[in-house]
Amino acid sequence: MNQSFYSFVQTFRGGGKHDEKSMFAEAAFHDHSFPKQSTDFHILSRYIEEKADEEMSARVFDELWYLYELKYN
């Protein structure tokens, strides 16, 4: 995968407060410690689980990761 997960997620920004993927993207954008260059599921998943942020839920991460893999794998 050439594009980082973070870059992919940022394509969901601007969707509004009722769109969970958009909220995840906004939260990742404002999180300065988010692993922005990573394409590794395990690194990203661990970060999301340890972060335990409402706006970056594991469920939404899994949905976004699935879409990411469809596009870049």
Secondary structure, 3 states (H helix, E strand, C coil): CCCCHHHHHHHHCCCCCCCHHHHHHHHHHHCCCCCCCCCCHHHHHHHHHHHCCHHHCHHHHHHHHHHHHHHHC
